[in-house]
């Protein structure tokens, strides 16, 4: 595709961010290139952003986690005078099709959640230093930080003006973080989110919208003090060198994407993409020292980075491919040995912990794909341990039942809680809500299990024999391709996250769903809609019926 988006970048190629270091504190400065949009037709004024800005932000945090273990805190600030960030670029949104808008919001949500994950799981704290106006998505970026400091100059405000100005919602978690994370009172949040003018100064502190304010005369000093205090609260801070991440590039040809451990066959006629994930092909690093020596080419790092990149490309560049089948190839014992190493050292070694985090975030990306996910378990598969999580997270799984061929699945040390879903539960716990004791039984006797045993245990959906195998798979894929893609997206999103709600599951399940709906309504995107007419003299015309 000529307009295909790449998610691979490097600080040397950043257009929109400046990354610098002051000992244990990193500074990530937003300096958006007005003319550096991912697509033509809009200007990124006032640090407004598009998907390209967020791709760089996600890359920066990934590199901070792996390449800079000495960093304990990050200052998010702006290179512009009196402007932190004006939020998502409105002309970009107005000119974009519905799928682009939704996928933009989804990736941005994942990036914000990644910032919070970096603090919770790695101790990498973030200070949002708002030296000016933070509007819409700009304030939502600040909400992902551990602390928010706002300049008190009588003009700088925080605001979520999407409802009064655009006829949409804050699309990257703003509403949920205001109430669930910052615990702002509902009535005050209502006033805040329905006002185009925002809140400034001491009122922003009193309402809980920011943590502190500082006059411009001592702004630099206040930022420095707050960042040092955050760094002091972090358990992070290794003295050893970082772990460089080279680019993960796919060789693309007609109908195929090929990485070292992941390959994707594209079948537009069947609206299908077939992903094959290969297990280790050489000696495994089974100590932290060996992992450092192996570098980012180590299987436990590279395979998850490749899968993550493939999922992002499939999500954005191949909208018509509505079903993903996943196969694995390799030695199950090798995969389980890698998992055991990670489980044994994740708590005590910063690098192993980051590898675990990479696995966790990639699995969460898999969980929220707006595509049907089908795991295919056959001879030569290695659906064990962490790779079994992909099958447990699929919408359906098919496992060949053939006593003459060895086909099995097995649990491992990472299936018991180290790779939770966005709802806070493991995929096993989400699967067995009606029988929580089954999780303990399975973990106590992890396998390997053949098709009949896996079916009885509830780990797979179907176990056809060799006579019915091809027909059952074909019928499943043909049926899926014939159904309404909108209905399937809603169906899958509703069924995947059983159990309790968390801030994360609300953002994807509730906020994203309603944002998706509102983005299609005439009041927002019709010819006289608020988003369409933003910045023009004409006023929007609303259909005032509530539904």
SVG drawing of the C-alpha trace seen along z (x, -y; Angstrom):
<svg xmlns="http://www.w3.org/2000/svg" viewBox="-36 -36 63 79">
<polyline fill="none" stroke="black" stroke-width="0.4" points="0.0,0.0 1.3,-3.4 -0.1,-5.1 0.9,-2.3 2.0,-3.5 5.2,-2.3 5.5,-2.1 9.3,-1.9 11.2,-5.0 14.3,-6.2 15.2,-9.4 17.5,-10.4 14.5,-10.6 11.9,-12.2 10.1,-15.1 8.0,-16.1 9.9,-15.3 13.2,-16.1 14.7,-13.6 17.4,-14.7 18.9,-13.4 19.9,-15.0 21.2,-12.1 18.3,-10.1 15.8,-12.4 14.9,-12.4 13.2,-15.3 10.7,-14.6 9.9,-17.9 7.0,-18.3 8.1,-20.4 5.7,-19.3 6.7,-20.1 3.8,-22.0 4.6,-20.7 5.5,-17.1 2.0,-15.5 1.7,-11.9 -0.6,-12.9 -1.0,-16.0 -3.8,-18.5 -3.4,-19.8 -0.9,-21.8 0.1,-20.6 -0.1,-24.0 0.1,-24.7 1.6,-21.2 -1.5,-19.6 -0.8,-16.0 -1.6,-13.2 -0.7,-9.5 2.9,-10.2 3.4,-12.3 2.1,-9.4 4.2,-6.8 7.3,-8.8 5.9,-9.1 5.3,-5.4 8.8,-4.7 10.4,-7.1 8.8,-5.4 9.8,-1.9 13.4,-3.1 13.4,-4.7 12.3,-1.4 14.9,0.7 17.8,-1.6 17.9,-3.9 17.6,-1.9 19.3,-4.8 16.2,-7.1 13.8,-7.3 11.5,-10.1 10.5,-11.8 9.5,-15.4 6.9,-15.9 7.0,-19.5 6.6,-21.8 9.0,-23.8 6.3,-26.4 5.7,-29.6 2.4,-29.4 1.2,-26.3 1.7,-22.7 -0.5,-20.9 -3.7,-21.8 -4.7,-18.2 -5.5,-16.0 -5.4,-18.0 -8.9,-18.9 -8.5,-19.3 -6.8,-15.9 -9.8,-14.4 -12.3,-16.2 -10.6,-15.0 -10.1,-11.5 -12.4,-8.5 -14.1,-6.8 -11.6,-3.9 -8.6,-6.2 -10.2,-8.3 -11.0,-5.2 -7.6,-3.5 -5.9,-6.8 -7.8,-7.0 -7.0,-3.3 -3.3,-3.7 -3.2,-6.9 -5.1,-5.1 -2.6,-2.3 0.3,-4.8 -1.2,-6.6 -1.8,-3.3 1.8,-2.4 3.0,-5.5 1.0,-4.4 2.2,-0.9 5.8,-2.2 5.2,-3.8 3.3,-1.0 5.4,1.9 8.8,0.3 8.9,-2.6 9.4,-5.1 7.6,-8.1 6.2,-10.9 5.7,-14.6 3.5,-16.6 4.9,-20.1 2.2,-22.3 3.9,-25.6 0.7,-26.7 -2.7,-25.7 -3.3,-21.9 -6.5,-21.3 -8.3,-18.2 -5.9,-15.4 -3.1,-17.6 -4.7,-17.4 -5.4,-13.7 -1.7,-13.2 -1.1,-15.0 -3.6,-12.8 -1.5,-9.8 1.3,-11.2 1.9,-10.5 1.7,-14.3 0.6,-17.4 2.2,-20.8 0.4,-23.8 1.9,-27.3 -0.1,-29.9 0.0,-32.9 -3.7,-33.8 -4.0,-32.5 -2.9,-28.8 -5.8,-26.4 -6.6,-22.7 -9.7,-21.7 -11.6,-19.0 -13.6,-21.0 -14.7,-18.2 -18.3,-18.2 -19.0,-22.0 -16.7,-22.6 -16.7,-19.4 -19.7,-17.4 -17.6,-14.4 -16.0,-13.0 -12.4,-13.2 -11.3,-10.1 -8.2,-9.0 -9.4,-8.3 -10.0,-11.8 -13.4,-11.3 -12.4,-8.0 -9.1,-9.3 -10.8,-12.5 -13.2,-10.4 -11.4,-7.1 -7.8,-8.1 -7.9,-11.7 -11.3,-11.0 -12.8,-14.4 -16.3,-14.8 -18.9,-14.0 -20.6,-17.4 -17.4,-19.3 -16.3,-17.0 -19.6,-17.8 -18.9,-21.5 -15.3,-21.0 -16.1,-18.8 -19.0,-20.9 -17.1,-24.2 -15.0,-25.3 -12.9,-27.7 -11.3,-25.2 -10.1,-25.7 -7.0,-27.6 -4.9,-28.3 -5.9,-27.3 -9.4,-26.1 -7.7,-23.5 -5.8,-22.3 -9.0,-22.5 -11.0,-20.5 -8.2,-17.8 -7.5,-18.5 -3.8,-19.2 -1.6,-18.5 0.1,-21.8 0.6,-25.3 3.7,-27.5 4.2,-31.1 6.1,-31.6 8.8,-33.4 9.8,-30.2 8.6,-27.7 11.9,-26.0 12.7,-25.6 9.3,-24.1 9.6,-21.6 13.0,-20.6 11.8,-20.1 8.8,-18.1 10.8,-15.9 13.4,-15.2 10.7,-14.3 9.2,-11.8 12.6,-10.3 13.1,-9.9 9.9,-7.8 11.1,-5.4 12.7,-2.0 14.3,-2.2 17.9,-3.2 20.3,-0.6 23.9,-1.6 24.6,0.8 24.3,-0.1 20.9,0.0 19.6,2.6 19.6,1.1 16.5,1.8 17.3,2.1 14.4,1.6 12.1,4.5 11.4,4.3 9.3,6.7 10.2,7.8 7.0,7.0 6.0,8.6 2.7,9.2 0.5,10.8 3.2,11.4 5.0,9.8 8.0,11.7 10.1,11.1 12.6,13.4 10.1,15.2 6.7,13.9 5.3,14.2 1.9,13.0 0.1,14.2 -2.5,11.8 -5.5,13.2 -7.8,10.3 -10.1,12.6 -11.0,14.4 -10.6,11.2 -8.1,13.2 -4.6,12.8 -2.7,15.9 -0.1,15.3 2.6,17.8 4.8,17.4 7.9,19.5 9.6,20.6 13.3,20.3 15.8,21.4 19.0,21.4 20.4,21.4 18.2,19.5 19.5,16.9 18.5,18.4 20.3,16.0 20.1,12.2 23.8,12.0 23.1,14.2 20.1,12.0 22.2,8.9 24.8,10.6 22.2,11.8 20.7,8.3 17.4,7.4 17.8,10.3 17.0,12.8 13.9,14.7 12.0,13.7 12.4,10.0 12.3,10.1 9.3,12.4 7.0,10.1 8.3,7.0 7.7,8.5 4.2,9.7 3.4,6.2 4.5,4.5 2.6,7.0 -0.6,6.4 -0.3,2.6 0.3,2.9 -2.7,5.3 -4.9,2.9 -4.2,-0.2 -3.0,0.8 -5.3,3.8 -8.7,2.8 -10.5,5.3 -8.8,8.3 -11.4,9.1 -10.1,12.4 -6.7,13.3 -5.7,17.0 -2.7,17.7 -0.4,20.7 2.8,21.5 5.7,23.7 8.5,24.9 9.7,26.8 7.2,26.4 10.0,27.2 12.1,24.4 9.2,21.9 8.5,23.1 12.2,22.9 12.2,19.2 9.1,18.6 10.6,20.2 13.7,17.9 11.5,14.8 9.3,15.8 12.3,16.6 14.1,13.2 11.4,10.7 11.1,9.4 14.8,9.0 16.2,7.9 15.1,4.7 15.8,6.0 13.9,9.3 11.0,7.2 11.0,5.1 10.8,8.2 7.8,9.4 6.3,5.9 6.8,6.1 5.0,9.5 2.1,8.1 1.6,5.1 1.7,7.0 -0.9,9.5 -3.1,6.6 -2.8,5.3 -4.0,8.7 -6.9,8.5 -8.3,5.3 -7.8,6.0 -11.0,5.2 -10.7,8.5 -11.8,12.0 -9.0,14.0 -8.8,17.8 -6.0,20.0 -5.2,23.1 -3.4,25.8 -1.9,28.6 1.1,30.9 4.3,28.9 2.6,26.2 4.1,24.7 1.0,23.2 2.4,23.4 3.0,20.9 3.0,17.3 2.1,18.4 -0.9,20.2 -2.1,16.8 -2.6,15.9 -4.9,18.9 -6.7,18.2 -7.3,14.6 -8.6,15.7 -12.3,15.7 -12.2,19.4 -9.5,22.1 -9.4,25.3 -7.1,28.2 -6.6,31.2 -7.6,34.5 -5.4,37.1 -3.9,39.9 -1.4,40.7 0.2,37.2 1.5,35.4 -0.5,32.2 -0.6,30.7 -0.9,27.6 0.6,26.8 0.5,24.1 3.6,22.6 4.9,20.2 3.6,17.1 0.0,18.2 -0.7,17.8 -0.9,14.0 2.2,12.3 0.4,11.4 -3.0,9.9 -5.6,8.6 -7.0,5.0 -9.7,6.2 -7.1,7.1 -7.7,10.8 -5.6,13.5 -7.0,14.9 -7.6,18.2 -9.6,16.4 -11.6,14.6 -12.3,17.9 -13.4,19.7 -15.5,17.1 -18.1,19.7 -15.6,22.1 -12.6,20.2 -11.3,23.4 -10.6,24.8 -7.8,22.2 -6.0,23.7 -6.6,27.2 -5.0,26.4 -2.1,24.6 -1.4,27.5 -1.4,29.9 -0.2,27.8 0.1,30.6 1.0,31.2 -2.6,32.0 -3.8,33.6 -6.8,32.4 -9.3,34.5 -7.9,33.4 -7.6,29.8 -11.2,29.8 -12.4,31.4 -10.4,28.9 -12.0,26.0 -8.8,24.6 -9.9,24.9 -13.2,24.5 -13.3,27.4 -11.2,30.5 -12.1,31.9 -10.6,35.1 -8.5,35.4 -11.5,36.1 -13.4,33.0 -10.4,30.7 -10.2,28.8 -13.9,28.5 -14.6,27.2 -11.8,24.5 -13.1,23.6 -16.7,23.2 -15.6,21.1 -13.6,18.7 -16.2,18.5 -19.0,17.9 -17.0,15.1 -16.3,13.5 -20.0,13.4 -21.2,11.6 -21.4,7.9 -18.0,6.6 -19.7,4.0 -21.7,6.6 -18.6,8.8 -16.5,6.0 -19.2,5.2 -19.8,8.9 -16.1,9.6 -15.4,6.5 -18.3,7.4 -17.3,11.0 -13.6,10.6 -13.6,8.7 -15.7,10.6 -15.7,9.9 -14.8,6.7 -14.3,3.3 -11.0,1.4 -10.0,-2.0 -8.4,-0.3 -11.4,1.8 -13.6,-1.2 -11.4,-3.2 -11.5,-0.5 -15.0,1.0 -17.1,-2.0 -15.3,-5.2 -14.0,-3.8 -17.4,-2.2 -19.2,-5.5 -16.5,-7.5 -16.8,-5.1 -20.6,-5.7 -20.4,-9.5 -17.8,-9.7 -20.5,-8.5 -23.3,-10.7 -24.4,-13.7 -24.2,-16.0 -20.4,-15.5 -19.5,-14.6 -22.4,-15.5 -22.2,-18.4 -23.4,-20.7 -21.8,-18.8 -19.7,-20.4 -16.5,-18.6 -17.0,-19.3 -17.6,-23.0 -14.9,-23.6 -12.9,-26.7 -15.4,-28.0 -17.9,-30.9 -20.9,-28.7 -22.5,-27.3 -23.3,-23.6 -26.9,-22.4 -27.9,-19.7 -30.6,-17.1 -31.7,-17.6 -33.4,-14.3 -31.7,-12.2 -31.3,-8.5"/>
</svg>
